[in-house]
Amino acid sequence: MRKTPFIESRLAATLTVPPRRDAAPLAQKVDALELRLVGWWVRHGVTLLRLALGLIFVWFGAQKFFPGLSSAEALATRTISVLTFGLVPPQVSLPVLATWECLIGLGLLTGRFMRVTLLLLFAQMAGTFLPLVFFPAETFRFVPLVPNLEGQYILKNLVLIAGGLVVGATMRGARMMESAEQDAARDTLRPAASPRT
């Protein structure tokens, strides 16, 4: 049975599914299937998260190379203009932002230069929330509880930040694991191998 290092003991506890010895055969099969699925999620979930984040950053970043294509373009360039006191025009800030986002995406997709990639990600994410402060009339229907579509687009970045935190934790060696109880439950639910004769 393959063991993987753990991220924290609480996570292992949440992955534990006690065997139901007195359950009907269908329930046992459902339990066994669930255990296999959770095991697969544990082994591959962080990698899939990293790749999904990378895809989003490349996709949204690449759009910014083509003026007028990105729905976030106007808000992003105006935010950068406010941050730089009007010193950086949209013709400069948009390609810089596009390059920045694509570099984040490529770093996540390749898994290379992850420290720099995550530093760029968290710095960029901090900037994405500034329109909520700079332009509340354009990001909320009712400040601060009811964001409009632009505000929702910005607030969804909380998920990207959380994903970046998980990927960053695994960069330093943390891993999710299947608990010993889950391994035992899987072994209990697995049919015994018939002895070879």
Backbone torsions as a table, in degrees:
resi	resn	phi	psi	omega
1	MET	NA	126.6	-179.0
2	ARG	-77.6	129.1	176.1
3	LYS	-108.0	143.8	174.9
4	THR	-119.1	149.0	177.6
5	PRO	-59.5	167.0	-173.7
6	PHE	-111.4	155.4	175.0
7	ILE	-92.3	-39.5	172.8
8	GLU	-168.3	154.4	-174.5
9	SER	-66.3	-30.3	179.5
10	ARG	-62.4	-38.7	179.5
11	LEU	-62.7	-43.0	178.1
12	ALA	-59.5	-39.7	-180.0
13	ALA	-65.5	-34.9	-179.4
14	THR	-72.9	-20.4	179.7
15	LEU	-87.1	-4.3	-176.9
16	THR	-77.0	126.7	174.5
17	VAL	-122.0	107.7	-177.1
18	PRO	-66.6	142.8	179.1
19	PRO	-67.8	144.5	177.7
20	ARG	-108.2	88.7	-175.8
21	ARG	-65.9	-30.9	-177.2
22	ASP	-92.1	6.1	-176.1
23	ALA	-79.2	159.3	176.9
24	ALA	-65.1	157.6	-179.1
25	PRO	-56.5	-35.8	178.6
26	LEU	-64.5	-43.3	178.7
27	ALA	-63.1	-38.1	177.7
28	GLN	-64.7	-38.9	178.3
29	LYS	-67.3	-38.9	176.9
30	VAL	-63.2	-43.3	177.6
31	ASP	-60.5	-44.9	-179.3
32	ALA	-62.9	-42.0	178.1
33	LEU	-63.2	-44.0	179.0
34	GLU	-60.3	-42.1	179.0
35	LEU	-62.7	-41.5	178.2
36	ARG	-64.8	-42.4	178.8
37	LEU	-62.5	-46.5	-179.6
38	VAL	-62.8	-39.4	176.8
39	GLY	-60.7	-41.2	178.3
40	TRP	-65.7	-41.7	178.9
41	TRP	-60.9	-42.6	-179.7
42	VAL	-62.5	-43.5	-176.4
43	ARG	-72.3	-32.0	-171.2
44	HIS	-119.3	-9.4	-173.0
45	GLY	-60.4	-44.5	-177.0
46	VAL	-68.2	-39.0	177.5
47	THR	-63.6	-43.9	178.5
48	LEU	-64.3	-37.2	176.5
49	LEU	-62.1	-45.7	179.4
50	ARG	-60.9	-44.2	-179.8
51	LEU	-66.7	-39.9	178.6
52	ALA	-64.8	-43.2	176.5
53	LEU	-60.4	-44.5	179.4
54	GLY	-60.5	-42.7	179.0
55	LEU	-61.9	-44.1	-180.0
56	ILE	-61.8	-44.5	-178.3
57	PHE	-66.6	-41.6	178.3
58	VAL	-66.0	-43.7	-177.2
59	TRP	-61.9	-51.2	-178.0
60	PHE	-72.2	-34.8	178.8
61	GLY	-67.0	-43.0	-178.5
62	ALA	-61.9	-34.3	178.8
63	GLN	-61.1	-31.4	-177.1
64	LYS	-73.8	-11.5	174.7
65	PHE	-74.0	-14.2	-178.1
66	PHE	-116.5	97.0	-176.4
67	PRO	-50.3	134.4	179.4
68	GLY	91.0	-9.6	-176.2
69	LEU	-87.0	-39.3	-177.1
70	SER	-82.2	133.4	178.2
71	SER	-72.0	-16.5	-179.9
72	ALA	-93.9	-0.5	-172.3
73	GLU	-57.8	-52.3	-174.7
74	ALA	-63.5	-45.6	-179.3
75	LEU	-65.4	-40.4	-179.8
76	ALA	-65.2	-46.6	-177.8
77	THR	-68.7	-34.9	177.2
78	ARG	-68.1	-36.8	177.6
79	THR	-64.1	-44.5	178.7
80	ILE	-64.3	-37.7	177.7
81	SER	-61.9	-42.9	178.0
82	VAL	-65.1	-43.3	-179.5
83	LEU	-61.6	-35.7	-176.7
84	THR	-100.1	14.3	179.4
85	PHE	55.2	36.2	176.8
86	GLY	79.0	5.3	-176.9
87	LEU	-77.3	-24.2	-178.6
88	VAL	-109.7	111.0	-178.5
89	PRO	-75.3	159.6	179.9
90	PRO	-56.6	-31.5	179.9
91	GLN	-64.0	-21.5	177.4
92	VAL	-99.7	-45.4	-173.5
93	SER	-66.4	-35.0	-177.7
94	LEU	-66.9	-48.2	176.8
95	PRO	-65.4	-32.7	177.0
96	VAL	-65.4	-45.2	178.0
97	LEU	-63.4	-40.8	178.3
98	ALA	-61.1	-44.5	179.3
99	THR	-64.3	-44.7	179.7
100	TRP	-56.7	-50.6	-178.0
101	GLU	-65.6	-39.1	178.7
102	CYS	-66.9	-37.1	176.0
103	LEU	-63.1	-41.5	175.6
104	ILE	-59.2	-49.1	-178.5
105	GLY	-60.8	-45.1	-180.0
106	LEU	-65.2	-38.4	176.5
107	GLY	-62.2	-42.3	178.8
108	LEU	-68.4	-41.1	-179.2
109	LEU	-65.8	-38.8	-178.2
110	THR	-87.5	-21.7	-176.1
111	GLY	74.5	14.0	-178.8
112	ARG	-104.0	152.8	178.3
113	PHE	53.1	45.1	-171.9
114	MET	-66.4	-33.5	178.4
115	ARG	-62.6	-46.9	178.8
116	VAL	-66.3	-42.0	180.0
117	THR	-58.7	-47.3	-178.5
118	LEU	-70.3	-34.0	174.5
119	LEU	-61.1	-46.0	177.2
120	LEU	-62.4	-40.9	-179.7
121	LEU	-61.2	-50.4	-176.5
122	PHE	-68.7	-34.6	175.9
123	ALA	-65.8	-43.2	179.6
124	GLN	-66.2	-39.5	179.6
125	MET	-64.4	-37.5	177.5
126	ALA	-60.0	-40.8	179.3
127	GLY	-68.8	-27.8	-177.0
128	THR	-68.3	-22.1	-179.1
129	PHE	-85.6	-12.3	-176.7
130	LEU	-61.9	-33.7	177.1
131	PRO	-59.3	-26.8	176.7
132	LEU	-63.3	-31.4	179.8
133	VAL	-89.0	-45.5	-176.3
134	PHE	-72.4	-36.4	-173.8
135	PHE	-132.4	59.5	-176.9
136	PRO	-62.3	-31.7	179.8
137	ALA	-66.8	-22.3	-179.4
138	GLU	-98.5	-8.4	-177.1
139	THR	-117.3	-7.7	180.0
140	PHE	-132.8	145.2	167.5
141	ARG	-81.3	-43.6	175.0
142	PHE	-134.8	109.4	-177.3
143	VAL	-70.1	135.1	-7.5
144	PRO	-102.8	14.4	-170.0
145	LEU	-95.6	-24.1	-174.4
146	VAL	-124.1	92.3	178.1
147	PRO	-74.1	148.2	171.8
148	ASN	-83.9	-169.1	-176.3
149	LEU	-60.3	-41.9	178.3
150	GLU	-63.5	-41.9	178.2
151	GLY	-63.7	-39.7	177.2
152	GLN	-64.7	-40.0	177.7
153	TYR	-58.2	-39.1	179.2
154	ILE	-73.8	-46.1	-175.7
155	LEU	-65.9	-26.2	177.5
156	LYS	-64.3	-15.1	177.2
157	ASN	-64.8	-17.2	173.4
158	LEU	-58.3	-36.2	178.2
159	VAL	-68.0	-40.4	178.1
160	LEU	-63.9	-39.1	177.7
161	ILE	-63.9	-46.4	179.0
162	ALA	-60.4	-42.3	177.1
163	GLY	-62.1	-41.8	176.8
164	GLY	-62.0	-36.7	177.2
165	LEU	-64.3	-42.0	178.8
166	VAL	-64.9	-46.8	179.2
167	VAL	-62.3	-41.3	178.5
168	GLY	-63.3	-38.3	178.4
169	ALA	-64.1	-40.0	-179.7
170	THR	-71.6	-25.1	177.1
171	MET	-61.8	-31.4	-179.0
172	ARG	-93.4	14.2	172.2
173	GLY	104.5	-8.8	178.9
174	ALA	-71.7	145.6	178.2
175	ARG	-143.3	154.4	171.0
176	MET	-81.5	156.5	178.8
177	MET	-141.4	159.0	170.0
178	GLU	-88.4	137.3	-177.1
179	SER	-76.0	161.1	176.7
180	ALA	-60.9	-36.7	178.8
181	GLU	-64.2	-38.1	179.7
182	GLN	-68.0	-40.4	176.2
183	ASP	-59.9	-43.6	179.4
184	ALA	-63.8	-40.9	179.6
185	ALA	-63.6	-41.2	179.1
186	ARG	-63.6	-44.0	179.5
187	ASP	-63.2	-36.9	179.8
188	THR	-66.7	-38.7	-176.5
189	LEU	-82.7	-17.5	-179.8
190	ARG	-75.7	134.9	178.4
191	PRO	-64.4	142.8	179.2
192	ALA	-67.6	140.4	179.1
193	ALA	-73.7	136.7	179.1
194	SER	-76.5	137.7	-178.7
195	PRO	-65.6	142.9	179.0
196	ARG	-79.3	141.7	179.4
197	THR	-116.4	NA	NA
